[in-house]
């Protein structure tokens, strides 16, 4: 096993510091002076029995009671770089041999056979509820991976309950009510009556289906429970994306999970844009195809070029840096730009006729994300697990700017799993955003 030393050290630091940054630093220094430097251990560090005994002795000296191993490892991220679905699943199972997973969330490169991977995961974890999807890159702790499978396992110490449902036939139907009916039978309560402080939802959806808005809109109609997640990807091939549930792979589908954690939790949305003073109103649209033909009565291509102050033939160069935002109390819900189609502008999420959009300008992804996570650490005192849905455009920008390593360090001391998405879900469908689910 790996990661136990890191977990034990985190317990000592969190217990002694109670969320105070200065006390956290002094506790880390005390640990180092006693012979175990916390900076030298992460969640991939092997569980050296001698070091474990040293940490237990130090915890006793500092008056910190350590949770038992089962409780300590209630949420555990792992990853595998093996060459086949069967080998990846077996590798993950070996790393989780000390845990009895109740729920497993996994994200995998699209270069693995999806049906074989889904079946292999269920075979290795026959008693667990399992969901996942394909990606445009995988995230685990402070690492950014390709051609891997990353997973987060939740034991019964972390989750009181979990239910999973599949929304089929996204392009022609809306089966959210059927899935919610099954959830209601499972919980014995109406979805609208569930306590938002006790339940939270996850959603993974075929990222090429174009069905995100329809699903999220219906979820919002039927419940106040927050569903957070991402659109499955396929390593930027734009061919086929898959979602996984309980041993099977699906396209044209979404997987929903209703979780009842035993820990506290929070949902986070962060993006690195701020609004300019330029406001455009969509006056002629094709909502189903995510196309805007006119802004303020002018051809969309001409209107966007004027807003970014470039000739029309150069305006697409600003798509990644200057998308639009639907502003809600000064908070942007980013609407990503895909391409010009003659004089029209095609988006990565739908735009309704009459919608007013602010032109956005970029800020610093690393600084913005670090500030959000640091604020949550200070508020919560402890983050025992984090699920990270990070837009592939953010990933491309971090890669272009050489900032992946710096970005990864933000999550170095948090058990994290995630992936680069084709869109993010938070109340609705958004782009160029990170949505996260944090457990305390």
Buried (B, 14 or more C-beta within 10 A) or exposed (E): BBBBBBBBBBBBBBBBBEEEEEEBEBBBEBBEEBEBEBEEBBBBBEBEEEBBEBBEEBBEEBEBEBEEBEEBBBBBBBBBBBEEBBBBBBBBBEBBEEBBBBBBBBBBBBEBBBBBBBBBBBEBBEEBBBBBBBBBBBBBBBBBBEBBBBBBBBBBBBBBBBBBBBBBEBEEEBBBEBBBBBBBEBBEEEBEEBEEEBBBBBBBBBBBBBBBBBBBBBBBEBBEBBBBBBBBBBBBEEEBBBBBBBBBBBBBBBBBBBBBBBBEBBBBBBBBBBBBEBBBBBBBBBBEEBBBBBBEEBBBBBBBBBBBEBEBEEBBEBBBBBBBBBBEEEEBBBBBBBEBBEBBBBBBBBBEBEBEBBBBBBEEBBEBBBEBBEEBBEEBBBBBBBBBBBBBBBBBBBBEEEBBEBBBEBBBBBBBBBBBBBBBBBBBBBBBBBBBBBBB
